[in-house]
Amino acid sequence: MSPKSSTDDPKKTGWQAQKSAMTRDSILDAAVACYIEIGYAETTTAKIADRAKVSRGAMLHHFPSKTDLIRASVEHLHHKMVALYKNNIKKVTRDLDLDERNRRGLEGYWNYLSSDLYTAHHELCVAGRTDSELRGILSTAITEFDRAQWEANKELFPEWSARGELYELALDISRFMMEGMAIAAMVRNDDAHSKRMLDYLGDRLEEIFHQGDGAAIHKHVGKRK
């Protein structure tokens, strides 16, 4: 009878798998931290390995190529972004009236856009403008985030669902206005100005909701593809 291999020990095998997963997560956390602190252009596999405190061999074991590492780190970043967004939105309780929920939702979204995670995402998007491979990786992650955002908003703001085109208009105005504010705040942070803009946006959302079926703006707004 042949001796029992150490790999046959389920406890040892389970620990090895757990240790491998922990190492992989450490590498991905290090990659995201590098994007935030030094930017995508300055991030190298060597710097990621150094920050994660892993050997070059361990890096290659988990991510045989730089593309594999970038793809996994972008997915890791966006999983964190989805969790942060949902956590912020969950702080808005359903017992509030719609107008107050709208404003609290804007505050939660603004906190998300003001986070280091969004800063890293923006850094990657800028780099993706001239990097077709990175752009393709980001496109898939962004689509998944958009879906998660849509579902979270639908759950928190069920009244908007019946507004159809007006709901799409409200989402687009909020998103693009606030993302522009967030990008500007990366170089010129002005809390008072941001608050005024969020108050203004809250007023506009209230007006949009009460417009009814949206017939008056139909000719100005295309349907979401």
MITORKE-716137 format. One line per field, with one value per atom (N, C-alpha, C, CB): atom name; residue number from 1; x, y, z. Coordinates in steps of 0.2 Angstrom, whole numbers, plus 2048, in hexadecimal, padded with zeros to 3 digits. Atoms other than C-alpha are relative to their C-alpha. Glycine has a CB too. Layout:
atome = c(CA/...)
num = c(NUM/...)
x = c(X/...)
y = c(Y/...)
z = c(Z/...)
***
This chain:
atome = c(N/CA/C/CB/N/CA/C/CB/N/CA/C/CB/N/CA/C/CB/N/CA/C/CB/N/CA/C/CB/N/CA/C/CB/N/CA/C/CB/N/CA/C/CB/N/CA/C/CB/N/CA/C/CB/N/CA/C/CB/N/CA/C/CB/N/CA/C/CB/N/CA/C/CB/N/CA/C/CB/N/CA/C/CB/N/CA/C/CB/N/CA/C/CB/N/CA/C/CB/N/CA/C/CB/N/CA/C/CB/N/CA/C/CB/N/CA/C/CB/N/CA/C/CB/N/CA/C/CB/N/CA/C/CB/N/CA/C/CB/N/CA/C/CB/N/CA/C/CB/N/CA/C/CB/N/CA/C/CB/N/CA/C/CB/N/CA/C/CB/N/CA/C/CB/N/CA/C/CB/N/CA/C/CB/N/CA/C/CB/N/CA/C/CB/N/CA/C/CB/N/CA/C/CB/N/CA/C/CB/N/CA/C/CB/N/CA/C/CB/N/CA/C/CB/N/CA/C/CB/N/CA/C/CB/N/CA/C/CB/N/CA/C/CB/N/CA/C/CB/N/CA/C/CB/N/CA/C/CB/N/CA/C/CB/N/CA/C/CB/N/CA/C/CB/N/CA/C/CB/N/CA/C/CB/N/CA/C/CB/N/CA/C/CB/N/CA/C/CB/N/CA/C/CB/N/CA/C/CB/N/CA/C/CB/N/CA/C/CB/N/CA/C/CB/N/CA/C/CB/N/CA/C/CB/N/CA/C/CB/N/CA/C/CB/N/CA/C/CB/N/CA/C/CB/N/CA/C/CB/N/CA/C/CB/N/CA/C/CB/N/CA/C/CB/N/CA/C/CB/N/CA/C/CB/N/CA/C/CB/N/CA/C/CB/N/CA/C/CB/N/CA/C/CB/N/CA/C/CB/N/CA/C/CB/N/CA/C/CB/N/CA/C/CB/N/CA/C/CB/N/CA/C/CB/N/CA/C/CB/N/CA/C/CB/N/CA/C/CB/N/CA/C/CB/N/CA/C/CB/N/CA/C/CB/N/CA/C/CB/N/CA/C/CB/N/CA/C/CB/N/CA/C/CB/N/CA/C/CB/N/CA/C/CB/N/CA/C/CB/N/CA/C/CB/N/CA/C/CB/N/CA/C/CB/N/CA/C/CB/N/CA/C/CB/N/CA/C/CB/N/CA/C/CB/N/CA/C/CB/N/CA/C/CB/N/CA/C/CB/N/CA/C/CB/N/CA/C/CB/N/CA/C/CB/N/CA/C/CB/N/CA/C/CB/N/CA/C/CB/N/CA/C/CB/N/CA/C/CB/N/CA/C/CB/N/CA/C/CB/N/CA/C/CB/N/CA/C/CB/N/CA/C/CB/N/CA/C/CB/N/CA/C/CB/N/CA/C/CB/N/CA/C/CB/N/CA/C/CB/N/CA/C/CB/N/CA/C/CB/N/CA/C/CB/N/CA/C/CB/N/CA/C/CB/N/CA/C/CB/N/CA/C/CB/N/CA/C/CB/N/CA/C/CB/N/CA/C/CB/N/CA/C/CB/N/CA/C/CB/N/CA/C/CB/N/CA/C/CB/N/CA/C/CB/N/CA/C/CB/N/CA/C/CB/N/CA/C/CB/N/CA/C/CB/N/CA/C/CB/N/CA/C/CB/N/CA/C/CB/N/CA/C/CB/N/CA/C/CB/N/CA/C/CB/N/CA/C/CB/N/CA/C/CB/N/CA/C/CB/N/CA/C/CB/N/CA/C/CB/N/CA/C/CB/N/CA/C/CB/N/CA/C/CB/N/CA/C/CB/N/CA/C/CB/N/CA/C/CB/N/CA/C/CB/N/CA/C/CB/N/CA/C/CB/N/CA/C/CB/N/CA/C/CB/N/CA/C/CB/N/CA/C/CB/N/CA/C/CB/N/CA/C/CB/N/CA/C/CB/N/CA/C/CB/N/CA/C/CB/N/CA/C/CB/N/CA/C/CB/N/CA/C/CB/N/CA/C/CB/N/CA/C/CB/N/CA/C/CB/N/CA/C/CB/N/CA/C/CB/N/CA/C/CB/N/CA/C/CB/N/CA/C/CB/N/CA/C/CB/N/CA/C/CB/N/CA/C/CB/N/CA/C/CB/N/CA/C/CB/N/CA/C/CB/N/CA/C/CB/N/CA/C/CB/N/CA/C/CB/N/CA/C/CB/N/CA/C/CB/N/CA/C/CB/N/CA/C/CB/N/CA/C/CB/N/CA/C/CB/N/CA/C/CB/N/CA/C/CB/N/CA/C/CB/N/CA/C/CB/N/CA/C/CB/N/CA/C/CB/N/CA/C/CB/N/CA/C/CB/N/CA/C/CB/N/CA/C/CB/N/CA/C/CB/N/CA/C/CB/N/CA/C/CB/N/CA/C/CB/N/CA/C/CB/N/CA/C/CB/N/CA/C/CB/N/CA/C/CB/N/CA/C/CB/N/CA/C/CB/N/CA/C/CB/N/CA/C/CB/N/CA/C/CB)
num = c(1/1/1/1/2/2/2/2/3/3/3/3/4/4/4/4/5/5/5/5/6/6/6/6/7/7/7/7/8/8/8/8/9/9/9/9/10/10/10/10/11/11/11/11/12/12/12/12/13/13/13/13/14/14/14/14/15/15/15/15/16/16/16/16/17/17/17/17/18/18/18/18/19/19/19/19/20/20/20/20/21/21/21/21/22/22/22/22/23/23/23/23/24/24/24/24/25/25/25/25/26/26/26/26/27/27/27/27/28/28/28/28/29/29/29/29/30/30/30/30/31/31/31/31/32/32/32/32/33/33/33/33/34/34/34/34/35/35/35/35/36/36/36/36/37/37/37/37/38/38/38/38/39/39/39/39/40/40/40/40/41/41/41/41/42/42/42/42/43/43/43/43/44/44/44/44/45/45/45/45/46/46/46/46/47/47/47/47/48/48/48/48/49/49/49/49/50/50/50/50/51/51/51/51/52/52/52/52/53/53/53/53/54/54/54/54/55/55/55/55/56/56/56/56/57/57/57/57/58/58/58/58/59/59/59/59/60/60/60/60/61/61/61/61/62/62/62/62/63/63/63/63/64/64/64/64/65/65/65/65/66/66/66/66/67/67/67/67/68/68/68/68/69/69/69/69/70/70/70/70/71/71/71/71/72/72/72/72/73/73/73/73/74/74/74/74/75/75/75/75/76/76/76/76/77/77/77/77/78/78/78/78/79/79/79/79/80/80/80/80/81/81/81/81/82/82/82/82/83/83/83/83/84/84/84/84/85/85/85/85/86/86/86/86/87/87/87/87/88/88/88/88/89/89/89/89/90/90/90/90/91/91/91/91/92/92/92/92/93/93/93/93/94/94/94/94/95/95/95/95/96/96/96/96/97/97/97/97/98/98/98/98/99/99/99/99/100/100/100/100/101/101/101/101/102/102/102/102/103/103/103/103/104/104/104/104/105/105/105/105/106/106/106/106/107/107/107/107/108/108/108/108/109/109/109/109/110/110/110/110/111/111/111/111/112/112/112/112/113/113/113/113/114/114/114/114/115/115/115/115/116/116/116/116/117/117/117/117/118/118/118/118/119/119/119/119/120/120/120/120/121/121/121/121/122/122/122/122/123/123/123/123/124/124/124/124/125/125/125/125/126/126/126/126/127/127/127/127/128/128/128/128/129/129/129/129/130/130/130/130/131/131/131/131/132/132/132/132/133/133/133/133/134/134/134/134/135/135/135/135/136/136/136/136/137/137/137/137/138/138/138/138/139/139/139/139/140/140/140/140/141/141/141/141/142/142/142/142/143/143/143/143/144/144/144/144/145/145/145/145/146/146/146/146/147/147/147/147/148/148/148/148/149/149/149/149/150/150/150/150/151/151/151/151/152/152/152/152/153/153/153/153/154/154/154/154/155/155/155/155/156/156/156/156/157/157/157/157/158/158/158/158/159/159/159/159/160/160/160/160/161/161/161/161/162/162/162/162/163/163/163/163/164/164/164/164/165/165/165/165/166/166/166/166/167/167/167/167/168/168/168/168/169/169/169/169/170/170/170/170/171/171/171/171/172/172/172/172/173/173/173/173/174/174/174/174/175/175/175/175/176/176/176/176/177/177/177/177/178/178/178/178/179/179/179/179/180/180/180/180/181/181/181/181/182/182/182/182/183/183/183/183/184/184/184/184/185/185/185/185/186/186/186/186/187/187/187/187/188/188/188/188/189/189/189/189/190/190/190/190/191/191/191/191/192/192/192/192/193/193/193/193/194/194/194/194/195/195/195/195/196/196/196/196/197/197/197/197/198/198/198/198/199/199/199/199/200/200/200/200/201/201/201/201/202/202/202/202/203/203/203/203/204/204/204/204/205/205/205/205/206/206/206/206/207/207/207/207/208/208/208/208/209/209/209/209/210/210/210/210/211/211/211/211/212/212/212/212/213/213/213/213/214/214/214/214/215/215/215/215/216/216/216/216/217/217/217/217/218/218/218/218/219/219/219/219/220/220/220/220/221/221/221/221/222/222/222/222/223/223/223/223/224/224/224/224/225/225/225/225)
x = c(804/800/804/7FB/7FB/808/7FE/7FF/800/80B/7FB/806/805/7FD/804/7FC/7FD/802/7FE/7FF/802/802/7FA/805/805/7F6/7F9/802/806/7EA/7FC/801/803/7E7/7FC/806/805/7D7/801/7F9/7FF/7DC/806/802/7FA/7ED/7FE/806/802/7E5/7FC/7FD/804/7D8/804/7FB/7FC/7E5/804/804/7FC/7F0/7FB/803/804/7E1/7FE/7F9/802/7DC/806/7FF/7FA/7EE/802/807/7FF/7EF/7FB/7FF/805/7DF/802/7F9/7FE/7E6/805/802/7FA/7F6/7FD/805/802/7EC/7FC/7FB/803/7E1/805/7FB/7FB/7F0/803/806/7FD/7F7/7FB/802/805/7E7/7FF/7F9/801/7E5/806/800/7FA/7F7/800/807/801/7F3/7FC/7FE/805/7E4/804/7FA/7FC/7EF/805/803/7FB/7FC/7FC/804/804/7EF/7FE/7FA/802/7E9/806/7FD/7FA/7FA/805/803/7FB/805/7FE/806/803/7FA/801/802/7FF/7F8/806/7FA/7FA/806/806/801/7FA/813/7FF/800/801/80C/803/7F8/7FD/817/7FE/807/801/816/804/800/7FB/825/7FE/807/802/81E/7FA/7FE/806/80E/802/7FB/7FD/818/803/805/7FD/822/7FB/805/805/813/7FC/7FB/804/80A/805/7FD/7FB/81A/800/7FF/800/81A/806/7F9/7FA/828/7FD/803/802/828/7FD/807/803/825/7F9/804/807/815/7FC/7FF/804/80F/7FF/804/801/812/7FC/807/805/809/7F9/802/807/7F9/7FE/7FF/801/7FB/806/7FF/7FA/806/802/7FE/7FE/805/7FD/7FD/802/803/7F8/804/807/7F2/7FC/7FF/804/7EC/7FF/803/800/7F1/7FB/807/804/7E9/7F8/802/807/7D9/7FD/7FF/803/7D7/800/805/800/7DC/7FA/806/805/7CF/7F9/7FF/806/7C1/800/800/800/7C7/7FE/808/802/7C6/7F9/804/807/7B5/7FB/7FE/803/7AF/7FF/803/800/7B4/7FC/808/804/7AC/7F8/801/807/79B/7FE/7FF/802/79C/800/806/800/7A0/7FA/806/806/792/7FA/7FF/806/785/800/800/800/78B/7FE/807/802/789/7F8/803/808/777/7FC/7FF/804/772/7FF/804/801/774/7FA/806/806/765/7FA/800/805/756/7F9/7FE/806/745/7FB/7FE/805/73B/800/801/800/740/7FC/807/804/735/805/7FD/7FC/73C/805/7FB/7FB/743/806/7FC/7FB/74D/805/7FE/7FC/753/804/7FB/7FC/758/806/7FC/7FB/763/805/7FE/7FC/76A/804/7FC/7FC/76E/805/7FA/7FB/777/806/7FD/7FA/782/804/7FD/7FD/785/805/7FB/7FD/78A/806/7FC/7FB/795/806/7FE/7FB/79E/804/7FD/7FD/7A1/805/7FB/7FC/7A8/806/7FC/7FB/7B3/805/7FE/7FB/7BC/806/7FC/7FA/7CD/7FF/805/802/7C5/7FE/7FB/802/7BD/805/7FA/7FA/7CD/804/804/7FC/7D6/7FC/800/804/7C7/801/7F9/7FF/7C9/807/7FF/7F9/7DC/800/805/800/7D9/7FC/7FD/804/7CC/804/7FA/7FC/7D8/806/803/7FB/7E6/7FD/803/803/7D9/7FF/7FA/801/7D7/805/800/7FB/7E7/802/806/7FE/7E8/7FA/803/806/7DB/7FF/801/800/7DF/7FC/806/803/7DB/7F9/805/807/7CC/7FB/800/804/7C5/7FE/802/801/7C7/7FC/807/804/7C0/7F8/802/806/7B1/7FB/800/804/7AB/7FE/804/800/7AE/7FA/806/805/7A4/7F9/802/807/795/7FD/801/803/794/7FF/806/802/795/7FA/806/807/787/7FA/800/806/77C/7FF/802/801/77F/7FE/807/803/77C/7F9/804/807/76C/7FB/7FF/804/766/7FF/803/800/76A/7FC/807/805/761/7F9/803/807/752/7FD/800/802/751/7FE/805/801/753/7FB/807/805/748/7FB/804/805/73A/7FB/7FC/804/730/802/7FF/7FE/73B/7FF/808/801/739/7FA/7FF/806/728/801/7FA/7FF/72F/804/804/7FD/738/805/7FA/7FB/741/803/7FE/7FE/741/805/7FA/7FB/74A/807/7FE/7F9/758/803/7FF/7FE/759/803/7FB/7FE/75B/807/7FB/7FA/768/806/800/7FB/772/803/7FE/7FE/772/804/7F9/7FC/777/807/7FC/7F9/785/805/7FF/7FB/78D/802/7FE/7FF/78B/805/7FA/7FC/792/807/7FC/7FA/7A0/805/800/7FC/7A6/802/7FB/7FF/7A5/806/7FA/7FB/7B0/807/7FE/7FA/7BD/803/7FF/7FE/7BE/803/7FA/7FE/7C0/806/7FA/7FA/7CF/806/801/7FB/7D9/7FD/802/803/7CD/7FA/7FE/805/7C4/7FD/803/804/7B6/7FA/7FF/806/7AA/7FA/801/805/79F/7FD/802/803/79D/7FD/806/803/79A/7F9/805/807/78C/7FB/801/805/784/7FE/803/801/785/7FB/806/804/77D/7F9/803/807/76F/7FC/801/803/76C/7FD/805/802/76C/7FA/806/805/760/7F9/801/806/754/7FE/801/801/755/7FD/806/803/751/7F9/804/807/742/7FB/800/804/73C/7FF/803/800/740/7FA/806/805/736/7F9/801/806/727/7FD/7FF/802/726/7FB/806/805/71C/803/7FA/7FE/71D/806/7FA/7FA/72B/7FF/805/801/722/803/7F8/7FE/728/808/7FF/7F8/73B/801/803/7FF/738/805/7FA/7FD/73F/807/7FD/7F9/74F/804/800/7FD/753/7FF/7FE/800/758/7FF/806/801/753/807/7FC/7FA/761/801/800/7FF/769/801/807)
y = c(7FA/800/806/800/7FA/811/804/803/7FB/81E/806/803/7FA/82C/806/800/7F9/83C/805/801/7FA/84C/804/805/7FD/852/7FD/801/804/845/802/7F9/7FD/84E/806/802/7FB/858/806/7FE/7FA/864/804/7FE/7FC/868/803/7FB/7FE/869/807/7FB/7FA/875/806/7FE/7FA/880/803/7FE/7FD/881/804/7FA/7FC/887/806/7FC/7F9/894/804/7FE/7FC/89A/803/7FC/7FD/89B/805/7FA/7FB/8A5/806/7FE/7FA/8B1/803/7FE/7FD/8B3/804/7FB/7FD/8B7/807/7FB/7FA/8C4/805/7FE/7FB/8CC/803/7FC/7FD/8CE/805/7FA/7FB/8D6/806/7FC/7FA/8E1/805/7FE/7FC/8E7/803/7FB/7FD/8EA/806/7FB/7FB/8F5/806/7FE/7FB/8FE/804/7FD/7FD/902/805/7FB/7FB/909/806/7FC/7FA/915/804/7FD/7FC/91A/803/7FC/7FE/91B/800/7FB/800/919/7FA/807/806/90C/800/800/800/912/7FE/807/802/910/7FA/806/806/900/7FA/7FE/805/8F1/7F9/801/807/8DE/800/7FA/801/8E0/804/803/7FB/8EF/7FC/806/804/8E4/7FB/7FE/806/8D5/803/7FC/7FD/8E0/802/806/7FE/8E8/7FA/805/806/8D7/7FB/7FC/804/8D0/7F8/800/807/8C1/7FF/7FE/801/8BA/800/7F9/800/8BB/7FA/802/806/8A9/7FF/7FA/801/8AA/805/803/7FC/8B8/7FD/807/803/8AE/7FA/7FD/806/89F/802/7FD/7FE/8A9/804/805/7FC/8B5/7FF/807/801/8AE/805/7FA/7FA/8BE/806/7FF/7FA/8D0/802/806/7FF/8D0/7FC/7FD/804/8C2/804/7FA/7FC/8CD/807/802/7FA/8DD/7FE/804/802/8D4/7FE/7FA/802/8CC/806/7FB/7FA/8DD/804/803/7FC/8E6/7FD/801/804/8D9/801/7F9/7FF/8DA/807/7FE/7F9/8ED/801/805/7FF/8ED/7FC/7FE/803/8E0/804/7F9/7FB/8EC/806/802/7FA/8FA/7FF/803/802/8F1/7FF/7F9/801/8EC/807/7FC/7FA/8FE/804/804/7FD/905/7FD/7FF/803/8F9/801/7F8/7FE/8FC/807/7FF/7F9/90F/800/804/800/90C/7FD/7FD/804/900/805/7FA/7FC/90E/805/805/7FC/917/7FB/803/804/910/801/800/800/90C/804/7F9/7FC/915/807/7FF/7F9/926/801/802/7FE/92F/800/807/801/92E/806/800/7FA/940/7FF/807/800/93D/7FA/7FF/805/92C/802/7FA/7FE/934/804/805/7FC/940/7FC/806/804/933/7FB/7FC/804/928/804/7FE/7FB/937/800/806/800/938/7FA/802/806/926/7FF/7FA/801/926/805/802/7FB/936/7FD/806/803/92D/7FA/7FD/806/91E/803/7FC/7FD/92A/803/805/7FC/933/7FB/804/805/922/7FF/7FA/802/91C/7FB/7FD/805/90E/803/7FB/7FD/919/804/805/7FD/923/7FB/803/805/913/7FE/7FA/802/90F/805/7FF/7FB/920/800/807/800/91E/7FA/7FE/806/90D/802/7FA/7FE/915/805/804/7FC/923/7FC/805/804/916/7FC/7FC/804/90C/804/7FD/7FC/91A/7FE/808/802/915/7F9/805/807/903/7FC/7FF/803/8F9/7F9/7FE/806/8E9/802/7FC/7FE/8F2/803/806/7FD/8FB/7FA/804/806/8EA/7FD/7FB/803/8E3/805/800/7FB/8F3/800/807/800/8F2/7FB/7FF/806/8E1/802/7FA/7FE/8E7/806/802/7FB/8F7/7FE/806/803/8EE/7FC/7FB/803/8E3/805/7FB/7FB/8F2/803/805/7FC/8FB/7FC/801/804/8EC/7FF/7F8/800/8EB/806/7FE/7FA/8FD/801/806/800/8FC/7FC/7FD/804/8EE/803/7F9/7FD/8F7/806/802/7FA/907/7FE/804/802/8FD/7FE/7FB/803/8F5/806/7FB/7FA/906/805/803/7FB/911/7FC/805/803/906/805/7FB/7FB/915/803/806/7FE/91A/7FB/801/805/90A/801/7F9/7FF/90F/806/801/7FA/91F/7FF/805/802/916/805/800/7FB/923/805/803/7FB/92F/7FD/803/804/922/800/7F9/800/920/807/7FD/7F9/933/802/805/7FE/935/7FD/7FE/803/928/803/7F8/7FD/92F/807/800/7F9/941/7FF/804/801/93B/7FD/7FB/803/930/804/7FA/7FC/93B/807/801/7FA/94B/7FF/803/801/943/7FD/7FB/802/93A/805/7FA/7FA/94A/804/805/7FD/952/7FC/800/804/943/801/7F9/800/945/807/800/7F9/958/800/805/800/955/7FD/7FC/804/94A/806/7FB/7FA/95B/806/801/7FA/968/7FE/805/802/962/805/7FA/7FA/96E/7FD/806/803/966/804/7FF/7FC/975/800/808/800/976/7F9/801/807/963/7FF/7FA/800/965/804/802/7FB/973/7FC/806/804/968/7FA/7FE/805/959/802/7FC/7FE/963/802/807/7FE/96A/7FA/804/806/959/7FC/7FB/803/953/803/800/7FC/961/7FE/807/802/95C/7F9/800/806/94A/800/7FB/7FF/94F/802/805/7FD/959/7FB/806/805/94B/7FB/7FD/805/93E/803/7FE/7FE/949/803/806/7FE/94D/7FA/800/805/93D/7FB/803/805/933/802/7FE/7FE/93D/802/7FB/7FF/941/807/801/7FA/953/800/805/801/94D/7FA/800/806/93E/801/7FD/7FF/946/802/806/7FE/94B/7FB/806/805/93B/7F9/7FF/806/92B/7FA/7FF/805/91A/7FD/7FA/804/910/7FA/7FF/806/903/7FA/801)
z = c(800/800/800/806/800/7FB/805/7F9/7FA/808/7FE/802/801/809/7FF/806/802/800/805/7F9/7FC/80A/7FC/801/804/7FC/801/7F9/7FF/801/807/800/7FA/812/7FF/805/802/810/804/801/7FC/81E/7FD/807/803/816/7FA/800/807/805/801/7FC/7FF/80C/802/805/7FE/814/7FB/806/806/805/7FB/7FC/804/7FB/803/7FE/7FC/808/7FF/807/801/808/7F9/802/807/7F5/7FF/7FB/801/7F5/804/803/7FD/802/7FD/808/804/7F8/7FA/7FE/806/7E9/802/7FC/7FE/7F2/802/806/7FE/7F9/7FA/805/806/7E8/7FD/7FB/803/7E1/805/800/7FB/7F1/7FE/807/802/7ED/7FA/801/807/7DB/801/7FB/7FF/7E0/804/803/7FC/7ED/7FC/806/804/7E0/7FB/7FC/804/7D4/803/7FD/7FC/7E1/802/807/7FD/7E8/7FB/805/805/7D9/7F9/800/807/7CA/7FC/7FD/804/7BD/7FC/7FB/804/7B2/804/7FD/7FC/7C0/804/805/7FD/7C6/7FC/801/803/7C2/804/7FF/7FD/7C6/806/7FC/7FA/7D1/806/7FD/7FA/7DB/803/7FD/7FE/7DD/805/7FB/7FC/7E3/807/7FC/7FA/7EF/805/7FE/7FB/7F7/803/7FC/7FE/7F8/804/7FB/7FC/800/7FD/807/803/7F4/7FB/7FC/804/7E9/7F9/801/807/7D6/7FE/7FC/802/7D5/802/803/7FE/7DF/7FC/807/804/7D4/7F9/7FE/807/7C4/801/7FE/7FF/7CC/800/807/800/7CF/7F9/806/806/7C0/7FB/802/805/7B1/7FC/7FC/804/7A8/803/7F9/7FE/7AB/7FF/7FD/802/7A2/805/7F9/7FB/7AE/806/801/7FA/7BC/800/802/801/7B5/800/7FA/800/7B1/807/7FB/7FA/7C2/805/803/7FB/7CB/7FE/800/802/7C1/803/7F8/7FD/7C6/807/7FE/7F9/7D8/802/802/7FF/7D8/7FF/7FB/801/7D1/805/7F9/7FB/7DD/807/802/7FA/7EB/7FF/801/802/7E2/801/7F9/7FF/7E1/807/7FC/7F9/7F3/804/804/7FD/7F8/7FE/7FE/802/7EE/803/7F8/7FC/7F5/807/7FF/7F9/806/802/803/7FF/804/7FF/7FB/802/7FC/806/7FA/7FB/80A/806/802/7FA/817/7FF/800/801/80F/801/7F8/7FE/817/7FC/808/804/80E/804/7FE/7FC/81C/7FF/807/802/815/7FA/7FF/806/808/7FA/801/806/7F6/7FF/7FA/801/7F5/805/802/7FB/805/7FE/807/803/7FE/7FA/7FF/806/7EE/803/7FC/7FE/7F8/804/804/7FD/803/7FC/806/805/7F4/7FD/7FB/803/7EC/805/7FE/7FB/7FC/800/807/800/7FC/7F9/800/807/7E9/800/7FB/7FF/7ED/804/802/7FB/7FB/7FC/806/804/7EF/7FB/7FC/805/7E1/803/7FC/7FD/7EE/803/806/7FD/7F3/7FC/801/803/7EF/7FA/805/805/7E5/7FA/803/806/7D9/7FD/801/803/7D7/7FC/806/804/7D2/7FA/804/806/7C6/7FB/802/805/7BE/7FD/803/802/7BD/7FA/806/805/7B3/7FA/803/805/7A8/7FB/802/803/7A3/7FC/804/803/79F/7FA/805/805/795/7FA/803/806/789/7FA/801/805/780/801/801/7FF/786/7FF/807/802/77C/805/7F9/7FC/787/807/801/7FA/797/7FF/803/801/790/7FF/7F9/801/78B/807/7FC/7F9/79D/804/803/7FD/7A4/7FE/800/803/799/803/7F8/7FD/7A0/807/7FF/7F9/7B2/801/803/800/7AF/7FF/7FB/802/7A7/806/7FA/7FA/7B7/805/802/7FB/7C2/7FF/801/802/7B9/801/7F8/7FE/7BB/807/7FD/7F8/7CE/802/803/7FE/7CF/7FE/7FD/803/7C5/805/7F9/7FC/7D0/807/801/7F9/7E1/800/802/800/7DB/7FF/7FA/801/7D5/807/7FB/7F9/7E7/804/803/7FB/7F0/7FE/801/803/7E4/7FC/7FD/805/7DE/7FD/805/803/7DB/7F9/804/806/7CD/7FA/801/805/7C4/7FB/803/804/7BD/7FC/805/804/7B6/7F9/804/806/7A8/7FD/7FA/803/79D/805/7FA/7FB/7AB/805/804/7FC/7B6/7FD/802/804/7A9/800/7F9/801/7A7/807/7FE/7FA/7BA/802/806/7FF/7BB/7FC/7FE/804/7AD/802/7F8/7FE/7B3/807/802/7F9/7C5/7FF/804/801/7BF/7FC/7FC/804/7B2/803/7F9/7FD/7BC/806/803/7FA/7CC/7FE/804/802/7C3/7FE/7FA/802/7BC/806/7FB/7FA/7CD/804/805/7FC/7D4/7FC/800/804/7C6/802/7F9/7FE/7CA/807/7FF/7F9/7DC/801/805/7FF/7D9/800/7FB/800/7D6/803/7F9/7FC/7DE/804/7FA/7FB/7ED/803/805/7FD/7F3/802/7FB/7FD/7FF/7FF/807/800/7FF/7F9/802/807/7EC/7FF/7FB/801/7EC/803/802/7FD/7F8/7FD/808/804/7EE/7FA/7FE/806/7DF/801/7FC/7FF/7E7/802/806/7FF/7EE/7FA/805/806/7DD/7FC/7FC/803/7D6/803/800/7FD/7E3/7FE/808/803/7DE/7F9/801/807/7CC/800/7FC/800/7D0/802/804/7FE/7D9/7FB/807/806/7CA/7FB/7FE/805/7BE/802/7FF/7FD/7C9/7FF/807/800/7CA/7F9/804/807/7B7/7FD/7FB/802/7B5/7FB/7FD/805/7A5/7FC/7FC/804/79D/7F9/801/807/78D/7FE/7FF/801/78E/7FE/805/801/78D/7FB/806/804/782/7FA/7FE/806/773/801/7FC/7FE/77C/803/805/7FC/784/7FC/807/803/77B/805/7FC/7FB/782/801/7FD/7FE/78B/7FC/808/804/780/804/7FB)
***
